């Protein structure tokens, strides 16, 4: 049986190689070189995918991380900062993951170009933050954007507006991998073009691709030659992911022999984060455990806030020379995420992906830092957008900070219904963003609009029945209220 399986695996790999050769033959010149590098990475992933037997973790081997492997942020911040902060900053590169589109929020083009606060986009705020650092400390911290083939062209067009800002901006592209038929496990695409039906044949393979594509781009070597030692990587839609000088100082001040090569910022789980990846000790190494790797029988245990108390924010600090070393030794080992998709025509395909944080186990002296929740402020939905546009936050030099007038450090729980999903429609439903300083919970469902200067406090639930419309009048103050289909306002 094992012999037959091995024969089938070899046959599949051989068929895949032949199909990839055909695809490469449809292009010439520089495109061909890029394609060959991408396909080398894909072949490696496909080979490992065929080798995988059973779950990537044995539940019985999972241990809690040792106490000293996840440091509380307060302990690191308590050391204070030296006079030479600029020297540390000049060793840093900020990398933003910029491969995603805004389609889930009803927007065309890169998600980073959605306006989130005072007409500023995610990208505007990022540039403002780094420019503020460079001006304040007289440093040269560059910004690097990892684009995908979906976002590259639009992003490059917009970068011209930052020409006179004090930030050097570089880009490189994520790899382009072929989607494969769920049944035959062969590529869907007939050629390398990105037009028509063929466009569905390609995908960017998750943010774990950063190591290979950054290395292959040649940009990593240039930055190392300029004396850069660490990258701070985060999702461009996480507005809490600003450069933290205490974490940077902690990294740079370690003795060379014990220098930490990888820091993952984690934060305490709430009920909203039960699916987030967590850090575990596994076979003597710190490792990221994602929900996709958890055997079905243990999913509830994984979601437990008492057993797995923290989750990965995807704010990562990584040594550049260490990435170079691991790439050259072919020692970057990340679990494969098998992502099934159904294309518009109904065809079932598979995408093979990896996650950037999964590489933590490959680096020396890796650690977690348990950071305040304020460093995790992702904007994935219009519910998140409402929070960051409100008076809960003030904006200064591109950074959002919680208003001191808010009595609780936690953000309210906001759930906007399907009528608010698309940004354009969401914006038409608010004449102005409500006062939310004293809000704990907001649920809105159905055809609801808000007049100017509305104030929401405590728990507010607004539900318009099908066919009904609710207009919250200008100047209303709703505190612990349920507003139902015929605009009866009840005490909660």
GUKE-432126 format. One record per residue (C-alpha): y, z, x; residue number from 0. Coordinates in steps of 0.25 Angstrom, whole numbers, plus 5000, padded with zeros to 4 digits. Layout:
v->Y w->Z u->X resi->NUM
...
END
This chain:
v->5000 w->5000 u->5000 resi->0
v->5010 w->5004 u->5011 resi->1
v->5006 w->4991 u->5018 resi->2
v->5009 w->4983 u->5006 resi->3
v->5023 w->4990 u->5004 resi->4
v->5027 w->4988 u->5018 resi->5
v->5023 w->4973 u->5017 resi->6
v->5032 w->4972 u->5004 resi->7
v->5043 w->4979 u->5011 resi->8
v->5043 w->4969 u->5023 resi->9
v->5042 w->4957 u->5013 resi->10
v->5054 w->4962 u->5006 resi->11
v->5062 w->4964 u->5019 resi->12
v->5058 w->4950 u->5023 resi->13
v->5063 w->4944 u->5010 resi->14
v->5076 w->4952 u->5011 resi->15
v->5078 w->4947 u->5025 resi->16
v->5076 w->4933 u->5021 resi->17
v->5086 w->4934 u->5009 resi->18
v->5096 w->4940 u->5017 resi->19
v->5095 w->4929 u->5028 resi->20
v->5097 w->4919 u->5017 resi->21
v->5110 w->4927 u->5012 resi->22
v->5115 w->4927 u->5026 resi->23
v->5113 w->4912 u->5028 resi->24
v->5124 w->4910 u->5017 resi->25
v->5135 w->4914 u->5026 resi->26
v->5141 w->4911 u->5040 resi->27
v->5150 w->4917 u->5050 resi->28
v->5156 w->4932 u->5049 resi->29
v->5150 w->4933 u->5035 resi->30
v->5136 w->4931 u->5040 resi->31
v->5138 w->4942 u->5051 resi->32
v->5143 w->4952 u->5041 resi->33
v->5132 w->4948 u->5032 resi->34
v->5121 w->4950 u->5043 resi->35
v->5126 w->4964 u->5046 resi->36
v->5126 w->4968 u->5031 resi->37
v->5112 w->4963 u->5029 resi->38
v->5107 w->4970 u->5041 resi->39
v->5111 w->4983 u->5034 resi->40
v->5105 w->4979 u->5021 resi->41
v->5092 w->4975 u->5028 resi->42
v->5091 w->4989 u->5034 resi->43
v->5094 w->4995 u->5020 resi->44
v->5084 w->4986 u->5013 resi->45
v->5073 w->4989 u->5024 resi->46
v->5076 w->5004 u->5021 resi->47
v->5076 w->5002 u->5006 resi->48
v->5062 w->4996 u->5007 resi->49
v->5057 w->5007 u->5016 resi->50
v->5061 w->5019 u->5007 resi->51
v->5050 w->5026 u->5001 resi->52
v->5053 w->5037 u->4990 resi->53
v->5066 w->5046 u->4990 resi->54
v->5074 w->5047 u->5003 resi->55
v->5074 w->5062 u->5002 resi->56
v->5062 w->5072 u->5000 resi->57
v->5068 w->5083 u->4991 resi->58
v->5060 w->5094 u->4997 resi->59
v->5067 w->5091 u->5011 resi->60
v->5081 w->5093 u->5006 resi->61
v->5088 w->5105 u->5011 resi->62
v->5102 w->5110 u->5009 resi->63
v->5111 w->5107 u->5021 resi->64
v->5113 w->5118 u->5031 resi->65
v->5125 w->5127 u->5028 resi->66
v->5133 w->5121 u->5040 resi->67
v->5131 w->5107 u->5037 resi->68
v->5141 w->5107 u->5026 resi->69
v->5154 w->5114 u->5030 resi->70
v->5164 w->5119 u->5019 resi->71
v->5177 w->5111 u->5021 resi->72
v->5185 w->5124 u->5021 resi->73
v->5178 w->5128 u->5034 resi->74
v->5182 w->5115 u->5041 resi->75
v->5196 w->5116 u->5036 resi->76
v->5198 w->5130 u->5040 resi->77
v->5197 w->5126 u->5055 resi->78
v->5211 w->5119 u->5053 resi->79
v->5216 w->5107 u->5059 resi->80
v->5220 w->5105 u->5074 resi->81
v->5233 w->5099 u->5078 resi->82
v->5226 w->5086 u->5082 resi->83
v->5222 w->5081 u->5069 resi->84
v->5228 w->5067 u->5072 resi->85
v->5217 w->5066 u->5083 resi->86
v->5206 w->5068 u->5073 resi->87
v->5212 w->5058 u->5063 resi->88
v->5213 w->5047 u->5073 resi->89
v->5198 w->5048 u->5074 resi->90
v->5196 w->5046 u->5059 resi->91
v->5194 w->5033 u->5051 resi->92
v->5195 w->5034 u->5035 resi->93
v->5184 w->5025 u->5029 resi->94
v->5185 w->5023 u->5014 resi->95
v->5173 w->5017 u->5006 resi->96
v->5180 w->5005 u->4999 resi->97
v->5168 w->4997 u->4994 resi->98
v->5169 w->5000 u->4979 resi->99
v->5175 w->4993 u->4967 resi->100
v->5183 w->4999 u->4956 resi->101
v->5174 w->4993 u->4945 resi->102
v->5169 w->5006 u->4940 resi->103
v->5183 w->5009 u->4936 resi->104
v->5186 w->4995 u->4930 resi->105
v->5194 w->4990 u->4942 resi->106
v->5192 w->4978 u->4950 resi->107
v->5192 w->4978 u->4966 resi->108
v->5190 w->4989 u->4975 resi->109
v->5190 w->5003 u->4970 resi->110
v->5200 w->5008 u->4981 resi->111
v->5211 w->4999 u->4974 resi->112
v->5211 w->5007 u->4961 resi->113
v->5224 w->5015 u->4959 resi->114
v->5221 w->5030 u->4958 resi->115
v->5234 w->5037 u->4959 resi->116
v->5249 w->5033 u->4958 resi->117
v->5245 w->5018 u->4960 resi->118
v->5237 w->5022 u->4973 resi->119
v->5223 w->5016 u->4975 resi->120
v->5212 w->5023 u->4982 resi->121
v->5215 w->5015 u->4994 resi->122
v->5230 w->5018 u->4994 resi->123
v->5227 w->5033 u->4994 resi->124
v->5218 w->5031 u->5005 resi->125
v->5228 w->5024 u->5014 resi->126
v->5239 w->5034 u->5010 resi->127
v->5230 w->5046 u->5015 resi->128
v->5227 w->5040 u->5028 resi->129
v->5241 w->5035 u->5030 resi->130
v->5246 w->5049 u->5028 resi->131
v->5236 w->5054 u->5038 resi->132
v->5240 w->5044 u->5048 resi->133
v->5255 w->5047 u->5046 resi->134
v->5253 w->5062 u->5046 resi->135
v->5245 w->5063 u->5059 resi->136
v->5250 w->5050 u->5066 resi->137
v->5235 w->5045 u->5066 resi->138
v->5228 w->5032 u->5064 resi->139
v->5217 w->5035 u->5053 resi->140
v->5212 w->5021 u->5049 resi->141
v->5206 w->5018 u->5035 resi->142
v->5194 w->5010 u->5034 resi->143
v->5189 w->5004 u->5021 resi->144
v->5174 w->5001 u->5019 resi->145
v->5175 w->4989 u->5009 resi->146
v->5164 w->4982 u->5002 resi->147
v->5164 w->4967 u->4999 resi->148
v->5169 w->4971 u->4985 resi->149
v->5182 w->4978 u->4990 resi->150
v->5185 w->4971 u->5003 resi->151
v->5194 w->4960 u->4999 resi->152
v->5202 w->4968 u->4989 resi->153
v->5204 w->4980 u->4998 resi->154
v->5208 w->4971 u->5010 resi->155
v->5219 w->4964 u->5001 resi->156
v->5225 w->4978 u->4998 resi->157
v->5225 w->4983 u->5012 resi->158
v->5237 w->4975 u->5015 resi->159
v->5246 w->4985 u->5007 resi->160
v->5243 w->4996 u->5018 resi->161
v->5247 w->4988 u->5030 resi->162
v->5259 w->4997 u->5032 resi->163
v->5252 w->5010 u->5030 resi->164
v->5248 w->5019 u->5042 resi->165
v->5233 w->5016 u->5040 resi->166
v->5224 w->5006 u->5047 resi->167
v->5215 w->5001 u->5037 resi->168
v->5201 w->4994 u->5040 resi->169
v->5190 w->4989 u->5031 resi->170
v->5176 w->4985 u->5033 resi->171
v->5166 w->4980 u->5023 resi->172
v->5153 w->4986 u->5018 resi->173
v->5141 w->4978 u->5019 resi->174
v->5137 w->4968 u->5008 resi->175
v->5122 w->4970 u->5004 resi->176
v->5114 w->4962 u->4995 resi->177
v->5109 w->4967 u->4981 resi->178
v->5094 w->4966 u->4980 resi->179
v->5086 w->4963 u->4967 resi->180
v->5079 w->4975 u->4962 resi->181
v->5066 w->4968 u->4961 resi->182
v->5065 w->4958 u->4973 resi->183
v->5074 w->4967 u->4982 resi->184
v->5080 w->4954 u->4987 resi->185
v->5095 w->4950 u->4987 resi->186
v->5102 w->4946 u->4974 resi->187
v->5112 w->4937 u->4981 resi->188
v->5110 w->4923 u->4984 resi->189
v->5121 w->4922 u->4995 resi->190
v->5132 w->4930 u->5001 resi->191
v->5143 w->4926 u->4992 resi->192
v->5150 w->4936 u->4983 resi->193
v->5153 w->4927 u->4971 resi->194
v->5146 w->4925 u->4958 resi->195
v->5133 w->4932 u->4955 resi->196
v->5130 w->4933 u->4970 resi->197
v->5141 w->4944 u->4971 resi->198
v->5131 w->4953 u->4964 resi->199
v->5122 w->4952 u->4975 resi->200
v->5130 w->4961 u->4985 resi->201
v->5134 w->4975 u->4986 resi->202
v->5140 w->4985 u->4996 resi->203
v->5129 w->4994 u->5000 resi->204
v->5135 w->5008 u->4998 resi->205
v->5144 w->5016 u->5007 resi->206
v->5133 w->5019 u->5017 resi->207
v->5135 w->5005 u->5022 resi->208
v->5148 w->5010 u->5029 resi->209
v->5141 w->5013 u->5042 resi->210
v->5135 w->5000 u->5044 resi->211
v->5147 w->4991 u->5038 resi->212
v->5158 w->5000 u->5046 resi->213
v->5150 w->4998 u->5059 resi->214
v->5147 w->4983 u->5057 resi->215
v->5162 w->4980 u->5054 resi->216
v->5166 w->4984 u->5068 resi->217
v->5177 w->4993 u->5063 resi->218
v->5169 w->5005 u->5066 resi->219
v->5169 w->5002 u->5081 resi->220
v->5184 w->4999 u->5081 resi->221
v->5187 w->5012 u->5075 resi->222
v->5178 w->5020 u->5085 resi->223
v->5185 w->5012 u->5096 resi->224
v->5198 w->5017 u->5090 resi->225
v->5193 w->5032 u->5092 resi->226
v->5189 w->5034 u->5077 resi->227
v->5178 w->5044 u->5076 resi->228
v->5176 w->5048 u->5061 resi->229
v->5177 w->5040 u->5048 resi->230
v->5180 w->5048 u->5035 resi->231
v->5173 w->5040 u->5024 resi->232
v->5175 w->5041 u->5009 resi->233
v->5175 w->5034 u->4996 resi->234
v->5189 w->5027 u->4994 resi->235
v->5189 w->5033 u->4979 resi->236
v->5187 w->5047 u->4984 resi->237
v->5202 w->5052 u->4984 resi->238
v->5198 w->5065 u->4990 resi->239
v->5193 w->5059 u->5003 resi->240
v->5205 w->5061 u->5012 resi->241
v->5204 w->5063 u->5027 resi->242
v->5202 w->5078 u->5029 resi->243
v->5207 w->5083 u->5042 resi->244
v->5199 w->5095 u->5043 resi->245
v->5186 w->5087 u->5042 resi->246
v->5190 w->5077 u->5052 resi->247
v->5194 w->5088 u->5062 resi->248
v->5181 w->5095 u->5060 resi->249
v->5174 w->5082 u->5064 resi->250
v->5182 w->5079 u->5076 resi->251
v->5182 w->5093 u->5081 resi->252
v->5167 w->5094 u->5082 resi->253
v->5161 w->5094 u->5096 resi->254
v->5156 w->5081 u->5100 resi->255
v->5141 w->5085 u->5101 resi->256
v->5142 w->5091 u->5087 resi->257
v->5152 w->5081 u->5081 resi->258
v->5149 w->5079 u->5066 resi->259
v->5147 w->5064 u->5063 resi->260
v->5147 w->5065 u->5048 resi->261
v->5154 w->5074 u->5038 resi->262
v->5151 w->5072 u->5023 resi->263
v->5161 w->5079 u->5014 resi->264
v->5154 w->5086 u->5002 resi->265
v->5159 w->5094 u->4991 resi->266
v->5154 w->5103 u->4980 resi->267
v->5146 w->5097 u->4969 resi->268
v->5151 w->5098 u->4955 resi->269
v->5144 w->5093 u->4942 resi->270
v->5151 w->5080 u->4944 resi->271
v->5145 w->5078 u->4958 resi->272
v->5130 w->5081 u->4955 resi->273
v->5126 w->5067 u->4959 resi->274
v->5133 w->5067 u->4973 resi->275
v->5126 w->5066 u->4986 resi->276
v->5124 w->5079 u->4993 resi->277
v->5121 w->5084 u->5007 resi->278
v->5107 w->5089 u->5011 resi->279
v->5099 w->5093 u->5023 resi->280
v->5087 w->5084 u->5025 resi->281
v->5078 w->5083 u->5036 resi->282
v->5088 w->5091 u->5045 resi->283
v->5100 w->5082 u->5042 resi->284
v->5111 w->5082 u->5032 resi->285
v->5109 w->5072 u->5022 resi->286
v->5116 w->5066 u->5009 resi->287
v->5107 w->5067 u->4997 resi->288
v->5111 w->5057 u->4986 resi->289
v->5106 w->5058 u->4971 resi->290
v->5099 w->5044 u->4973 resi->291
v->5090 w->5051 u->4983 resi->292
v->5086 w->5063 u->4975 resi->293
v->5072 w->5062 u->4968 resi->294
v->5074 w->5062 u->4953 resi->295
v->5067 w->5076 u->4952 resi->296
v->5078 w->5082 u->4960 resi->297
v->5091 w->5075 u->4954 resi->298
v->5095 w->5088 u->4946 resi->299
v->5093 w->5096 u->4959 resi->300
v->5102 w->5087 u->4967 resi->301
v->5112 w->5087 u->4956 resi->302
v->5112 w->5103 u->4956 resi->303
v->5126 w->5108 u->4961 resi->304
v->5119 w->5121 u->4966 resi->305
v->5109 w->5114 u->4975 resi->306
v->5117 w->5103 u->4980 resi->307
v->5131 w->5108 u->4980 resi->308
v->5139 w->5097 u->4987 resi->309
v->5140 w->5082 u->4987 resi->310
v->5145 w->5071 u->4996 resi->311
v->5159 w->5066 u->4994 resi->312
v->5157 w->5054 u->5002 resi->313
v->5168 w->5059 u->5011 resi->314
v->5162 w->5057 u->5025 resi->315
v->5167 w->5059 u->5039 resi->316
v->5158 w->5051 u->5049 resi->317
v->5158 w->5049 u->5064 resi->318
v->5161 w->5034 u->5068 resi->319
v->5153 w->5034 u->5081 resi->320
v->5141 w->5040 u->5074 resi->321
v->5141 w->5029 u->5063 resi->322
v->5142 w->5019 u->5075 resi->323
v->5130 w->5026 u->5082 resi->324
v->5121 w->5027 u->5069 resi->325
v->5124 w->5012 u->5066 resi->326
v->5121 w->5008 u->5080 resi->327
v->5108 w->5016 u->5080 resi->328
v->5104 w->5011 u->5066 resi->329
v->5103 w->5025 u->5062 resi->330
v->5111 w->5026 u->5049 resi->331
v->5102 w->5030 u->5038 resi->332
v->5106 w->5031 u->5024 resi->333
v->5097 w->5032 u->5011 resi->334
v->5097 w->5020 u->5003 resi->335
v->5103 w->5020 u->4989 resi->336
v->5096 w->5010 u->4980 resi->337
v->5106 w->5006 u->4970 resi->338
v->5101 w->4998 u->4958 resi->339
v->5111 w->4988 u->4951 resi->340
v->5110 w->4978 u->4940 resi->341
v->5119 w->4966 u->4942 resi->342
v->5127 w->4960 u->4930 resi->343
v->5116 w->4949 u->4928 resi->344
v->5106 w->4961 u->4926 resi->345
v->5099 w->4959 u->4940 resi->346
v->5094 w->4973 u->4945 resi->347
v->5098 w->4974 u->4960 resi->348
v->5097 w->4985 u->4971 resi->349
v->5108 w->4989 u->4981 resi->350
v->5104 w->4997 u->4993 resi->351
v->5115 w->5006 u->4997 resi->352
v->5118 w->5018 u->5006 resi->353
v->5128 w->5030 u->5006 resi->354
v->5137 w->5033 u->5017 resi->355
v->5135 w->5048 u->5016 resi->356
v->5119 w->5046 u->5018 resi->357
v->5121 w->5044 u->5033 resi->358
v->5125 w->5058 u->5035 resi->359
v->5111 w->5061 u->5040 resi->360
v->5113 w->5051 u->5052 resi->361
v->5125 w->5058 u->5058 resi->362
v->5125 w->5069 u->5068 resi->363
v->5130 w->5083 u->5064 resi->364
v->5134 w->5078 u->5049 resi->365
v->5139 w->5088 u->5040 resi->366
v->5145 w->5090 u->5026 resi->367
v->5159 w->5096 u->5023 resi->368
v->5161 w->5103 u->5009 resi->369
v->5174 w->5098 u->5005 resi->370
v->5183 w->5102 u->4993 resi->371
v->5181 w->5093 u->4981 resi->372
v->5195 w->5087 u->4983 resi->373
v->5189 w->5078 u->4993 resi->374
v->5180 w->5071 u->4983 resi->375
v->5189 w->5064 u->4973 resi->376
v->5182 w->5051 u->4969 resi->377
v->5188 w->5042 u->4959 resi->378
v->5176 w->5035 u->4953 resi->379
v->5181 w->5034 u->4938 resi->380
v->5193 w->5034 u->4930 resi->381
v->5190 w->5049 u->4927 resi->382
v->5192 w->5052 u->4942 resi->383
v->5204 w->5043 u->4942 resi->384
v->5211 w->5051 u->4931 resi->385
v->5209 w->5064 u->4940 resi->386
v->5216 w->5058 u->4952 resi->387
v->5227 w->5052 u->4944 resi->388
v->5230 w->5065 u->4938 resi->389
v->5239 w->5076 u->4941 resi->390
v->5227 w->5084 u->4947 resi->391
v->5230 w->5077 u->4960 resi->392
v->5243 w->5075 u->4968 resi->393
v->5243 w->5063 u->4978 resi->394
v->5249 w->5064 u->4992 resi->395
v->5247 w->5054 u->5004 resi->396
v->5236 w->5048 u->4996 resi->397
v->5228 w->5061 u->4994 resi->398
v->5225 w->5067 u->4981 resi->399
v->5226 w->5083 u->4980 resi->400
v->5223 w->5091 u->4968 resi->401
v->5235 w->5097 u->4962 resi->402
v->5238 w->5112 u->4965 resi->403
v->5241 w->5113 u->4950 resi->404
v->5227 w->5111 u->4947 resi->405
v->5220 w->5125 u->4945 resi->406
v->5206 w->5121 u->4948 resi->407
v->5202 w->5113 u->4961 resi->408
v->5192 w->5105 u->4953 resi->409
v->5196 w->5092 u->4946 resi->410
v->5194 w->5090 u->4931 resi->411
v->5182 w->5083 u->4925 resi->412
v->5186 w->5070 u->4919 resi->413
v->5178 w->5061 u->4911 resi->414
v->5185 w->5048 u->4905 resi->415
v->5177 w->5039 u->4896 resi->416
v->5173 w->5025 u->4897 resi->417
v->5187 w->5020 u->4891 resi->418
v->5193 w->5025 u->4905 resi->419
v->5183 w->5019 u->4914 resi->420
v->5192 w->5008 u->4919 resi->421
v->5204 w->5011 u->4927 resi->422
v->5213 w->5002 u->4919 resi->423
v->5209 w->5007 u->4906 resi->424
v->5210 w->5022 u->4911 resi->425
v->5224 w->5019 u->4915 resi->426
v->5228 w->5014 u->4901 resi->427
v->5223 w->5027 u->4895 resi->428
v->5232 w->5036 u->4902 resi->429
v->5247 w->5035 u->4900 resi->430
v->5248 w->5045 u->4911 resi->431
v->5237 w->5054 u->4918 resi->432
v->5236 w->5067 u->4911 resi->433
v->5239 w->5081 u->4917 resi->434
v->5225 w->5086 u->4921 resi->435
v->5229 w->5098 u->4930 resi->436
v->5222 w->5108 u->4920 resi->437
v->5211 w->5098 u->4916 resi->438
v->5196 w->5103 u->4918 resi->439
v->5189 w->5092 u->4910 resi->440
v->5192 w->5079 u->4903 resi->441
v->5183 w->5070 u->4895 resi->442
v->5189 w->5057 u->4888 resi->443
v->5181 w->5047 u->4880 resi->444
v->5185 w->5035 u->4872 resi->445
v->5198 w->5028 u->4869 resi->446
v->5208 w->5039 u->4874 resi->447
v->5222 w->5038 u->4880 resi->448
v->5231 w->5048 u->4886 resi->449
v->5246 w->5048 u->4884 resi->450
v->5256 w->5053 u->4894 resi->451
v->5257 w->5067 u->4900 resi->452
v->5244 w->5072 u->4894 resi->453
v->5239 w->5085 u->4899 resi->454
v->5224 w->5089 u->4900 resi->455
v->5219 w->5103 u->4902 resi->456
v->5205 w->5110 u->4902 resi->457
v->5194 w->5101 u->4895 resi->458
v->5199 w->5089 u->4888 resi->459
v->5189 w->5080 u->4880 resi->460
v->5195 w->5067 u->4873 resi->461
v->5185 w->5059 u->4865 resi->462
v->5189 w->5047 u->4857 resi->463
v->5178 w->5042 u->4848 resi->464
v->5174 w->5028 u->4848 resi->465
v->5185 w->5020 u->4841 resi->466
v->5195 w->5031 u->4842 resi->467
v->5206 w->5032 u->4852 resi->468
v->5213 w->5045 u->4857 resi->469
v->5227 w->5045 u->4863 resi->470
v->5231 w->5058 u->4869 resi->471
v->5246 w->5059 u->4866 resi->472
v->5256 w->5060 u->4878 resi->473
v->5259 w->5074 u->4882 resi->474
v->5246 w->5080 u->4876 resi->475
v->5240 w->5092 u->4882 resi->476
v->5225 w->5093 u->4880 resi->477
v->5219 w->5106 u->4885 resi->478
v->5204 w->5109 u->4882 resi->479
v->5204 w->5099 u->4871 resi->480
v->5194 w->5089 u->4864 resi->481
v->5201 w->5077 u->4859 resi->482
v->5191 w->5069 u->4849 resi->483
v->5191 w->5055 u->4843 resi->484
v->5202 w->5057 u->4832 resi->485
v->5211 w->5064 u->4842 resi->486
v->5208 w->5079 u->4837 resi->487
v->5212 w->5088 u->4849 resi->488
v->5202 w->5100 u->4849 resi->489
v->5202 w->5112 u->4858 resi->490
v->5191 w->5111 u->4868 resi->491
END
